[in-house]
Amino acid sequence: MQAFLVFQSDFGMADGAVSAMKGVAYSVDPSLVISDITHEITPYNIFEASYRLFQTLPYWPANTVFVSVVDPGVGTSRQSVIARTAGGQYIVTPNNGTLTHIAAFLGITELRLIEEQRNRLKNSEASYTFYGRDVYAYTGARLAAGLISFEEVGPRLEMDDLVSLDLYGATLKGSSVTGQIDILDVRFGSLWTSIPFETFNALGISFGDYTEVRIFRESSLVYINQITYGRSFADVMVGMPVLYMNSVGHMALAINQGSFARAYNIGTGSPWTIVLSRVRGNLR
């Protein structure tokens, strides 16, 4: 059975970069089934690339090959690798932190170095700036097409060789839980946090209850409100905020038919901390 080949990058669609990668893949095997996660990763944002893999990968079958190219260190000594996940998928990517969320939440069973001299598009040897086309798309297509095995791409690496980014996680203390605003549900402006539902659930807050929400940019408080905890956006009136569990099992904030991020000028990443607290008098 033909495996799927799925691309992700920060290349955008304004030029021919993505098409070139797909052309290489089809040249390897025109029967490949090719799809995309996104090519709109914020340029150079490795954390975002890692998160989008985590968001998407569990819903693809075993043997799917992902090619993720967010590579600010292209042409340097950073490694090119393929990871095999606990679910049996493969990820072709630079070893620069892109595998952080997969390793932490889904599991990686084996990691192999791509031997670039043997796994490189013919006549691309003098190019050092388009590994997405010359190494990753080419190698990923050959793996998906069954022309090479996982073991043939190169030597096995130790898991200690895997480059990982820092994950904020969540801290439960008393009647509050603290986390980070990891990423946006981009089109709708919802805030996705690092707080797992299980950790939030320990606060004993029920659907329909209010939760105090405080958002900090570094040490400055930029937002505070008591927000309804709901199952979905329609649990509040249009234009009202709601706290809910998102599609990856973490807590999130939205405005029903609006953008929370735009309304309050909220960003993502390490400067942005969120605290969720139980409100007295919620018991009904």
Secondary structure, DSSP 8 states (H G I E B T S, - for coil): ---EEEEEES--SSSSHHHHHHHHHHHH-TT-EEEES-S---TT-HHHHHHHHHHHGGGS-TT-EEEEE--TTTTSS--EEEEEETTS-EEEEESSSTTHHIIIII-EEEEEE--TTTSS-TT-TT--S-HIIIIIIHHHHHHHTTSS-GGGGS-EE-GGG---------EEETTEEEEEEEEEETTTTEEEEEEEHHHHHTT---TT-EEEEEEEETTEEEEEEEEEE-SSGGGS-TT-EEEEE-TTSEEEEEETTB-HHHHHT---STTEEEEEEE-TT---
